[in-house]
């Protein structure tokens, strides 16, 4: 029999030694039972503020005048369908996404016969009365055979929870953040949460980790959620700007149509394709303030931008992927627990002993590869179970127990550099 989330939460809280991971989506009952609020960015207000009220009003008035299209009310209509018509996207070229100046998007889900259409809905539109097939045909401009799998209205949101949990109940995924699909950060951020929460819970349950790991999880992943929300909002504004350029004559075969297409093409090109090329967001996120990372007091952290990824082992970063000279992937050498990568001959007996004293799983992996050493920047690099850098140095730490306690969550609150203890 299915239990409600509130009943499950109560059962968890009355059963010592157990944790509950609330991965129950945007409407999370678990989050509501914990009385955790959501910080929300109003997307429509953001669009008006960024594009300007006069431009927004002019765009809505023109759309109504030209196509009798009512102003969008924030909702989208989704149609998930299959079709044997191989030309459905090939007519636009070899693409996975087609984004229209009118605001709708078609996504190829399997590079074959399965697609999803998302299109904005106008005010007063009754989604329950929409014929999904006609909805798709009207936007793609042709009729074709299709099988509708799912069709429903939905509302994009930009929210981050005020907290990611407490005590023995912790949250992940859409339960703590929702973003617009622009950039594809929703699922990816949720997977990162699962990895971050998973190793923290494992550490506590296995006895070597402390509750500080769970507090670190919240600090680390909430910072990523906030950054990804800002970026997804930025991409949404670009789409809104594209919609603001749309004109009825875009589809005209007369000379005016050709001129309009060239002009709008230039504007879209100038807006850029960061939504699909934000490598700094996708690969370069870093836990700069984590209490479960040994931070450095000297040096300059690599600059973080949306569009650029700088390979680095700066503490808190995800280390770069590299193929060794013998063909092996360095990531494949990482162990299930902590991995101490040793790129030069250093005596790490005391370091390994400190980990053993605290029961922390730490494996030493020797790597003798010039290119990998250059990328990893230090002779010694400790990688956490979630594949983020916990500590690095060119010599073993002077106080190895301090480092071990820090990375297992026993020290929290104060950012402290292990270099000070060397």
Phi, psi and omega per residue, in radians:
X1 nan 2.456 -3.094
X2 -1.397 2.256 3.077
X3 -1.670 2.609 3.046
X4 -1.244 2.774 3.141
X5 -1.076 -0.633 -3.124
X6 -1.164 -0.680 3.108
X7 -1.157 -0.698 3.131
X8 -1.142 -0.706 3.098
X9 -1.061 -0.817 -3.139
X10 -1.069 -0.716 -3.139
X11 -1.117 -0.713 3.133
X12 -1.102 -0.783 -3.076
X13 -1.193 -0.357 3.137
X14 -1.673 0.053 -3.088
X15 -2.057 1.685 -3.054
X16 -1.002 2.525 3.061
X17 1.514 -0.013 -3.123
X18 -1.938 2.662 3.055
X19 -2.102 2.690 3.022
X20 -2.090 2.229 3.040
X21 -1.794 1.959 -3.124
X22 -1.506 1.729 3.115
X23 -2.035 0.807 -2.960
X24 -1.805 0.546 2.905
X25 1.408 -3.099 -3.017
X26 -1.040 -0.589 3.139
X27 -1.618 0.428 -3.003
X28 -0.675 2.001 3.016
X29 -1.197 -0.585 3.135
X30 -1.066 -0.782 3.112
X31 -1.083 -0.749 -3.122
X32 -1.165 -0.633 3.099
X33 -1.106 -0.550 3.101
X34 -1.452 -0.056 -3.142
X35 1.042 0.727 3.101
X36 -1.685 2.170 -3.103
X37 -1.477 3.004 3.118
X38 -2.053 2.328 2.999
X39 -1.617 2.107 -3.017
X40 -2.115 2.400 2.978
X41 -1.700 2.125 -3.138
X42 -1.344 1.922 -3.031
X43 -1.115 -0.719 -3.109
X44 -1.155 -0.730 3.092
X45 -1.128 -0.640 3.126
X46 -1.110 -0.740 3.135
X47 -1.088 -0.809 -3.137
X48 -1.081 -0.742 -3.117
X49 -1.153 -0.732 -3.055
X50 -1.379 -0.704 3.141
X51 -1.441 -0.373 -3.104
X52 1.640 2.443 -3.113
X53 -1.064 -0.795 -3.129
X54 -1.039 -0.771 -3.130
X55 -1.160 -0.685 -3.135
X56 -1.122 -0.822 3.141
X57 -1.094 -0.738 -3.140
X58 -1.097 -0.686 3.132
X59 -1.125 -0.796 -3.129
X60 -1.145 -0.719 -3.134
X61 -1.139 -0.732 3.136
X62 -1.132 -0.729 3.135
X63 -1.091 -0.680 3.128
X64 -1.228 -0.689 -3.114
X65 -1.174 -0.709 -3.041
X66 -1.450 -0.633 -3.032
X67 -2.255 0.042 -3.053
X68 1.030 0.520 3.141
X69 -1.463 2.147 -3.140
X70 -1.333 2.648 -3.138
X71 -0.977 2.423 3.108
X72 -1.126 2.488 -3.122
X73 -1.814 0.210 3.127
X74 1.754 -0.257 3.133
X75 -1.547 2.731 2.986
X76 -2.181 2.718 3.057
X77 -1.972 2.243 -3.096
X78 -1.873 2.322 2.992
X79 -2.239 2.028 3.114
X80 -1.820 2.098 -2.981
X81 -2.543 2.829 2.994
X82 -2.046 2.687 3.114
X83 -2.669 2.481 3.048
X84 -1.426 -0.060 -3.103
X85 -1.330 1.768 -3.058
X86 -1.200 -0.257 -3.060
X87 -1.618 0.072 -3.029
X88 -1.016 -0.687 3.072
X89 -1.898 -0.387 -3.131
X90 -1.081 -0.425 3.117
X91 -1.123 -0.349 3.103
X92 -1.697 -0.044 -3.034
X93 1.861 3.129 -3.127
X94 -1.373 1.611 -3.052
X95 -2.364 2.804 3.009
X96 -1.816 -0.544 3.122
X97 -2.151 2.408 2.943
X98 -2.084 2.126 3.139
X99 -1.986 2.133 -3.087
X100 -1.609 2.553 3.005
X101 -1.033 -0.351 3.114
X102 -1.376 -0.125 3.046
X103 1.871 -0.157 -3.136
X104 -1.604 2.721 -3.126
X105 -2.319 2.386 2.997
X106 -1.979 2.278 -3.096
X107 -2.039 2.244 3.002
X108 -1.450 2.046 -3.030
X109 -1.497 -0.475 -3.076
X110 -2.388 0.292 -3.115
X111 0.991 0.545 -3.100
X112 -2.599 -1.721 -2.983
X113 -2.023 0.103 -3.047
X114 -2.071 2.272 -3.029
X115 -2.421 2.802 3.015
X116 -2.329 2.280 3.039
X117 -1.872 2.315 2.984
X118 -2.098 2.251 3.139
X119 -2.488 2.464 3.139
X120 -1.169 2.614 3.101
X121 -1.885 2.476 3.105
X122 -1.438 2.801 3.133
X123 -0.998 2.377 3.082
X124 1.434 -0.044 3.131
X125 -1.249 2.216 3.109
X126 -1.541 1.814 -3.071
X127 -1.072 -0.520 -3.104
X128 -1.203 -0.309 -3.107
X129 -1.733 0.071 -3.130
X130 -1.372 2.348 2.984
X131 -1.542 1.927 -3.033
X132 -0.990 -0.685 -3.118
X133 -1.125 -0.825 3.131
X134 -1.113 -0.618 3.120
X135 -1.052 -0.802 3.129
X136 -1.185 -0.822 -3.095
X137 -1.033 -0.716 -3.105
X138 -1.110 -0.620 -3.100
X139 -1.453 -0.614 3.137
X140 -1.504 -0.168 3.010
X141 1.343 0.346 3.085
X142 -2.813 2.760 3.106
X143 -1.745 2.503 3.129
X144 -2.760 2.845 -3.139
X145 -1.271 2.350 -3.126
X146 -2.693 2.705 3.089
X147 -2.120 1.976 -3.095
X148 -1.380 2.149 3.128
X149 -1.625 -0.770 -3.138
X150 -2.537 2.468 3.041
X151 -2.596 2.169 3.128
X152 -2.903 2.817 3.045
X153 -1.504 2.623 3.069
X154 -2.642 2.816 -3.095
X155 -2.127 2.071 3.090
X156 -1.180 2.492 -3.101
X157 -2.356 2.715 3.071
X158 -2.205 1.538 -3.052
X159 -2.311 2.634 3.000
X160 -2.408 2.318 -3.121
X161 -1.171 2.594 3.119
X162 -1.166 -0.464 3.122
X163 -2.569 2.686 3.138
X164 -1.770 0.172 3.080
X165 2.441 -3.093 3.080
X166 -2.895 2.758 3.083
X167 1.022 -2.039 -3.117
X168 -1.952 0.232 3.095
X169 -2.141 2.085 -3.091
X170 -2.271 2.692 -2.992
X171 -2.070 2.720 3.110
X172 -2.679 2.791 3.051
X173 1.274 -2.559 -3.090
X174 -1.083 -0.294 3.099
X175 -1.115 -0.416 -3.107
X176 -2.100 -0.125 3.079
X177 -2.790 2.446 3.012
X178 -2.325 2.325 3.116
X179 -2.278 2.821 3.043
X180 -1.146 2.734 -3.119
X181 -1.171 -0.201 -3.091
X182 -1.059 1.962 -3.102
X183 1.813 -0.389 3.133
X184 1.252 0.605 -3.051
X185 -1.544 -0.264 -3.056
X186 -1.074 -1.055 -3.136
X187 -1.105 -0.730 -3.099
X188 -1.138 -0.695 3.090
X189 -1.146 -0.674 3.100
X190 -1.106 -0.706 3.092
X191 -1.096 -0.720 3.076
X192 -1.064 -0.677 3.060
X193 -1.047 -0.794 -3.091
X194 -1.064 -0.738 3.106
X195 -1.132 -0.806 -3.114
X196 -1.121 -0.766 3.126
X197 -1.255 -0.637 -3.092
X198 -1.063 -0.834 -3.099
X199 -1.267 -0.543 3.095
X200 -1.155 -0.795 3.093
X201 -1.103 -0.727 3.134
X202 -1.054 -0.745 3.140
X203 -1.086 -0.751 3.138
X204 -1.175 -0.787 -3.111
X205 -1.175 -0.549 3.129
X206 -1.446 -0.160 3.000
X207 1.728 -0.293 -3.114
X208 -1.561 -0.370 3.105
X209 -1.600 2.818 3.121
X210 -2.067 2.907 3.062
X211 -0.983 -0.302 3.083
X212 -1.068 -0.458 3.088
X213 -1.136 -0.607 3.136
X214 -1.272 -0.634 3.050
X215 -1.159 -0.634 3.076
X216 -1.141 -0.688 3.103
X217 -0.965 -0.820 -3.134
X218 -1.086 -0.799 -3.095
X219 -1.131 -0.744 -3.110
X220 -1.171 -0.917 -3.015
X221 -1.329 -0.507 3.104
X222 -1.197 -0.635 3.104
X223 -1.119 -0.668 3.093
X224 -1.164 -0.742 3.139
X225 -1.059 -0.741 3.131
X226 -1.128 -0.738 3.131
X227 -1.138 -0.760 -3.130
X228 -1.183 -0.582 3.091
X229 -1.128 -0.770 3.112
X230 -1.043 -0.700 -3.087
X231 -1.257 -0.746 3.093
X232 -1.073 -0.668 3.093
X233 -1.110 -0.707 3.120
X234 -1.061 -0.774 3.124
X235 -1.125 -0.655 3.107
X236 -1.094 -0.664 3.117
X237 -1.142 -0.615 3.083
X238 -1.111 -0.750 3.109
X239 -1.098 -0.683 3.107
X240 -1.116 -0.659 3.113
X241 -1.151 -0.638 3.073
X242 -1.112 -0.777 3.115
X243 -1.060 -0.590 -3.119
X244 -1.197 -0.351 3.127
X245 -1.522 -0.215 -3.007
X246 -1.104 2.422 3.105
X247 -2.379 2.633 3.110
X248 -1.086 -0.602 -3.096
X249 -1.227 -0.089 3.070
X250 -0.967 -0.540 -3.070
X251 -1.735 0.060 -3.111
X252 -1.325 2.521 3.083
X253 -1.558 -0.047 3.114
X254 -1.365 3.024 -3.109
X255 -1.021 -0.565 -3.135
X256 -1.126 -0.617 3.115
X257 -1.125 -0.765 3.131
X258 -1.090 -0.744 3.127
X259 -1.118 -0.727 -3.140
X260 -1.115 -0.735 3.137
X261 -1.107 -0.708 3.112
X262 -1.122 -0.757 -3.117
X263 -1.140 -0.819 -3.133
X264 -1.154 -0.625 3.085
X265 -1.043 -0.738 3.110
X266 -1.134 -0.711 -3.139
X267 -1.127 -0.737 3.118
X268 -1.129 -0.715 3.115
X269 -1.089 -0.710 3.132
X270 -1.142 -0.573 3.118
X271 -1.192 -0.438 3.032
X272 1.484 3.071 -3.061
X273 -2.089 0.597 -3.077
X274 -1.060 -0.483 3.122
X275 -0.950 -0.583 -3.119
X276 -1.859 0.062 -3.046
X277 -2.358 0.427 -3.093
X278 -1.485 1.236 -3.080
X279 -1.128 -0.514 3.102
X280 -1.127 -0.599 3.097
X281 -1.326 -0.764 -3.023
X282 -1.304 -0.592 -3.048
X283 -2.081 -0.398 -2.935
X284 -1.758 0.257 -3.128
X285 -1.246 2.597 -2.978
X286 -2.526 2.486 -3.135
X287 -1.620 1.352 -3.000
X288 -1.225 -0.449 -3.060
X289 -2.031 0.277 -3.062
X290 -1.148 2.370 3.047
X291 -1.365 -0.050 3.126
X292 -1.920 0.462 3.104
X293 -2.321 2.464 3.064
X294 -1.503 1.805 -3.068
X295 -1.420 2.745 -3.131
X296 -1.796 2.440 -3.127
X297 -1.558 -0.392 -3.132
X298 -1.891 3.000 3.110
X299 1.405 3.082 -3.107
X300 -2.124 2.126 3.122
X301 -1.145 2.512 3.083
X302 -0.990 2.434 -3.139
X303 -1.148 2.396 3.119
X304 -1.815 2.103 3.069
X305 -2.257 2.902 3.135
X306 -1.172 -0.673 -2.918
X307 -1.678 -0.255 -3.057
X308 -2.070 2.441 3.035
X309 -1.970 2.157 3.095
X310 -1.901 1.923 3.127
X311 -1.019 2.292 -3.079
X312 -2.867 2.720 2.981
X313 -1.939 0.445 3.039
X314 -0.920 2.323 -3.065
X315 -0.875 2.284 -3.091
X316 1.732 -0.294 -3.117
X317 -1.425 2.823 2.966
X318 -1.513 2.161 -3.033
X319 -1.161 2.723 -3.100
X320 -1.254 2.591 3.050
X321 -1.436 2.410 -3.122
X322 -2.655 2.450 3.008
X323 -1.565 2.247 3.125
X324 -1.318 2.916 -3.094
X325 -1.050 -0.478 -3.133
X326 -1.518 0.086 3.072
X327 1.671 -0.179 3.136
X328 -1.359 2.591 3.031
X329 -1.495 2.244 -3.106
X330 -1.023 -0.653 3.134
X331 -1.032 -0.520 -3.136
X332 -1.223 -0.234 3.137
X333 -1.593 -0.186 3.115
X334 -1.126 2.466 -3.122
X335 -1.587 3.057 -3.112
X336 -1.191 -0.597 3.088
X337 -1.647 -2.339 3.053
X338 -1.485 2.540 3.120
X339 -2.108 2.162 3.036
X340 -1.717 1.835 3.097
X341 -1.424 2.170 -3.123
X342 -2.028 1.922 -3.084
X343 -1.662 -0.097 3.125
X344 -2.585 2.924 -3.077
X345 -1.347 1.781 3.051
X346 -2.284 2.506 3.090
X347 -1.403 1.912 -3.110
X348 -1.905 0.399 -3.106
X349 -1.003 -0.794 -3.107
X350 -1.150 -0.651 3.133
X351 -1.123 -0.849 3.134
X352 -1.111 -0.657 3.118
X353 -1.141 -0.667 3.117
X354 -1.120 -0.715 3.100
X355 -1.101 -0.756 3.138
X356 -1.112 -0.662 3.136
X357 -1.066 -0.608 3.131
X358 -1.643 -0.016 3.138
X359 1.321 0.282 -3.101
X360 -1.435 2.217 3.115
X361 -1.233 1.977 -3.116
X362 -2.386 2.094 3.107
X363 -1.957 2.408 3.087
X364 -1.620 2.207 3.094
X365 -2.078 2.018 3.136
X366 -1.475 2.262 3.120
X367 -2.280 2.170 3.070
X368 -2.105 1.540 -3.053
X369 -2.603 2.027 -3.031
X370 -1.053 -0.756 -3.107
X371 -1.174 -0.759 3.131
X372 -1.114 -0.708 3.120
X373 -1.074 -0.706 3.126
X374 -1.118 -0.731 3.134
X375 -1.173 -0.631 -3.047
X376 -1.540 -0.129 2.838
X377 1.228 -0.300 -3.138
X378 -2.397 2.775 3.107
X379 -1.243 -0.524 -3.094
X380 -2.236 2.233 3.139
X381 -2.410 2.156 3.087
X382 -1.705 2.163 3.131
X383 -1.895 2.270 -3.117
X384 -1.300 2.960 3.084
X385 -1.048 -0.422 3.111
X386 -1.584 0.187 3.080
X387 1.134 0.717 2.927
X388 -2.077 2.591 -3.088
X389 -1.270 2.201 -3.135
X390 -1.700 -0.576 -3.107
X391 -2.835 2.680 3.025
X392 -2.658 2.741 3.110
X393 -3.038 2.866 3.077
X394 -1.646 -0.125 3.018
X395 -2.434 2.762 3.092
X396 -1.057 2.630 -3.125
X397 -1.131 2.512 3.099
X398 -1.188 -0.514 3.114
X399 -2.183 1.414 -3.049
X400 -1.096 -0.527 3.123
X401 -1.135 -0.625 3.094
X402 -1.065 -0.781 -3.136
X403 -1.110 -0.823 -3.122
X404 -1.077 -0.749 3.137
X405 -1.133 -0.642 3.138
X406 -1.112 -0.836 -3.021
X407 -1.365 -0.174 3.044
X408 -1.760 0.154 3.036
X409 1.522 0.234 -3.096
X410 -1.475 -0.335 3.030
X411 -1.948 2.317 3.111
X412 -2.641 2.768 3.088
X413 1.749 -0.893 -3.057
X414 -1.827 2.246 3.047
X415 -1.319 2.119 -3.073
X416 -2.347 2.312 -3.109
X417 -1.540 2.339 3.080
X418 -1.171 -0.383 3.119
X419 -1.051 -0.501 3.134
X420 -1.213 -0.363 -3.097
X421 -1.750 0.008 -3.089
X422 -1.352 nan nan
